[in-house]
Amino acid sequence: MDPVSTTAAPSGLLLAGSVASLAAALWLLLPKASDTVASRRLGFLLGAVALSGFAATGRSLGCVGEDAVFLTVAGIAVISGLATIVTRSPVYSAIWFAMTLAGVSGVLLVLGAQFLGVATIVVYAGAILVMFLFVLMLAQPSGMAPYDRVSNEPMLAAAAGAVLLGLLTLSIGRLSAAEPPACCRMPSRAQAVAAASVVAPSTDAASKDDASKDDESATLIAPAQPGGDTGDANEVAHLGAELFGRHLFAVEVAGVLLLVALVGAIAVVSRGEATETDHRREGR
Amino acid sequence: MNLLPSAATLAALVKIGLLVGGLMTAAAYLVLLERWIAAWVQDRRGPNRVGIPLTKVRLFGLGQPLADGLKIILKEDFTPSHVDRVLYNAAPLVILAASLAIFAAIPFGDVLPPLGIPGLPDPVPFLVAPGLDVGVLWVFALSSIAVYGVLLGGWASNNKYGFLGGLRSSAQLVAYEIPLGLGLLGVVLAAGSLRLDTIMNAQAESGVWYAFAQPLGFIVFMVASFAEAARLPFDLPEAEQELVGGYHTEYSGIKLLLFLVAEFLHMITAAFLIVILFLGGWHLWGVTGASREIGWIQALLRFGILSGKILGVIVFFMLVRWSWPRFRFDQLMNLAWKVMLPLGLVNLVTVAAVEEFRPQLVAALGPGLATAVAIALPWIACLAGWVVAGVFTPSGTDNTPILTHDPLDIERELAEHERLERAPHDVSPSELAGSR
């Protein structure tokens, strides 16, 4: 039985309603000059309605996981994401963003992508966001900067975000309707272990000629199956082989790009420094 | 739905309980040890009075941690009125939770012999999260989360000393994460795994600890972990003479206790990592072999050797604290970026080259000589790198004033002073620099 055909009309209405209320909620909650306590309260209420609407849509499309851990970390990610954009204080905004990253990393860990989950924390929460906080705390910003006033479009931003989310939900729902078993439920641990044991022999190929081909097929299969927390023991090895095998060129280009940025930054900084050393040479 | 926890869950809970209890007790008694060492270094007697309560038994002062703990818990938990309440309360929780969660991925022994409990995988490893494939990265991720505790504690206190302490700390931690990672990369490259237990096994199997195979990496990692643990000579975040108490100036009572415990846990984590990555973990030549099939005596022996090594590293940390002066901040940054970063890169390149050509070496020289060459090359690189760094790298920024003219030319100075007085806001920074 096709899940979409039976529930298409109600879920379509539900989705439209959720998108509309989410847009209204975001518009009410985003920082504006004309904010009142009442409008913010209404915004929170509408936001809760919109979120439960989206959850219900996802459920009727058959795409919401049942796992309590998944629901918790996903909830943390979504709610912290909302808090990030509606908070007035930049420091609190950054902290909420860190919570969003923690939630996303939790989702990745639940899906069995250990490396991505931990790397998200190391790179984003550990390095980039700490730098952000550093700057925010040093700057002690009071009120909005001029460029904030120019680019602050609460209504357009709210509408665009809500519509994007609605379209994504719709298209992911379509995908899951086409292939129900692939997305609707996370596989149980037994399934994951069985899948891993199917892949495992190919990585242990003895002959060196076959190894590269087998590796490739293994890396192609591995990311597609979300194992449990202990699903795929060689996840990091697969990821490394994929990155430095098939995508070697892209990795190298990204590295060179970063190097160029680094050299540029040093060139910008050292322009003032050079004159200082010149003075020093003259003086001594 | 089955609500009863499985045997694996129960085992994990037992391990968590043992680990947290052990760590907290260890932290309390390490404070006592630190005070004893301080007294010994400074030729004092140190804490030796408190023994069993309500008796006159002194027990060399072993009751001191209990008395200290009770005292600090019973102190008034005072919250100043000018703080940001939410973050002020959250900061100690964040730092302690992150410091404790690190230990989920750190093995505190090898394995127990098979217990035969149904539902429990045999043998039972001394590790809370045995399935974690990215153990080293997990440690890095959570120690970078601990930075938030320091930064937020300093900012939320709304106090200049606290804030300066927080900023210094975050700058220091971010800077030293890079040499720390480079020192670690050499080990990961040689062992071929991000799992700490696999890294220990690799050292036990070859019998060559990575401290001997990668001396430069060991030095870089050691220095960087001193800085990450914010111990002297890198304790600028809470330099008492300048910043009162640094980021926890405004904290008191149990919240202060949480910060102090977290700091001690950082040191214990650093000691664990140094031992596991570079000093062979539970391996000791002639005492513990590399065999995977072990009995109870061997299992306990391995646990004891690991703990003993960790205690040794911690005592080293403490001796350094009481015998070294503190760095200046520019010296600290120079050491990170101009000495430790290049040395870490040299180590990484050397290790990569040795690992890449190891099969050819073995084929050409035979296994024994090949191992000797593979150990000798990094030592040569270490000595060369050390000499080059010592000769060419400035140990600090030259802060003497930059003079482009005769400082005794009074008339010029007066004219300059007058010009600045007259129009202080019209002078651009570059002009100011040029006029000096």
Chai-1 contact restraints between the chains, C-beta under 6 A:
chainA,res_idxA,chainB,res_idxB,connection_type,confidence,min_distance_angstrom,max_distance_angstrom,comment,restraint_id
A,Q114,B,D133,contact,1.0,0.0,6.0,A-B,restraint_1
A,Q114,B,V134,contact,1.0,0.0,6.0,A-B,restraint_2
A,F115,B,V134,contact,1.0,0.0,6.0,A-B,restraint_3
A,V118,B,V134,contact,1.0,0.0,6.0,A-B,restraint_4
A,V118,B,L137,contact,1.0,0.0,6.0,A-B,restraint_5
A,V118,B,W138,contact,1.0,0.0,6.0,A-B,restraint_6
A,V118,B,A141,contact,1.0,0.0,6.0,A-B,restraint_7
A,I121,B,A141,contact,1.0,0.0,6.0,A-B,restraint_8
A,V122,B,F140,contact,1.0,0.0,6.0,A-B,restraint_9
A,V122,B,A141,contact,1.0,0.0,6.0,A-B,restraint_10
A,G126,B,S144,contact,1.0,0.0,6.0,A-B,restraint_11
A,V130,B,V147,contact,1.0,0.0,6.0,A-B,restraint_12
A,V130,B,S170,contact,1.0,0.0,6.0,A-B,restraint_13
A,L133,B,L151,contact,1.0,0.0,6.0,A-B,restraint_14
A,F134,B,S170,contact,1.0,0.0,6.0,A-B,restraint_15
A,M137,B,W155,contact,1.0,0.0,6.0,A-B,restraint_16
A,D229,B,G131,contact,1.0,0.0,6.0,A-B,restraint_17
A,T230,B,G131,contact,1.0,0.0,6.0,A-B,restraint_18
A,E235,B,D133,contact,1.0,0.0,6.0,A-B,restraint_19
A,V236,B,D133,contact,1.0,0.0,6.0,A-B,restraint_20
A,V236,B,L194,contact,1.0,0.0,6.0,A-B,restraint_21
A,H279,B,I402,contact,1.0,0.0,6.0,A-B,restraint_22
A,H279,B,T404,contact,1.0,0.0,6.0,A-B,restraint_23
A,R280,B,I402,contact,1.0,0.0,6.0,A-B,restraint_24
A,E282,B,T404,contact,1.0,0.0,6.0,A-B,restraint_25
A,G283,B,L403,contact,1.0,0.0,6.0,A-B,restraint_26
A,G283,B,T404,contact,1.0,0.0,6.0,A-B,restraint_27
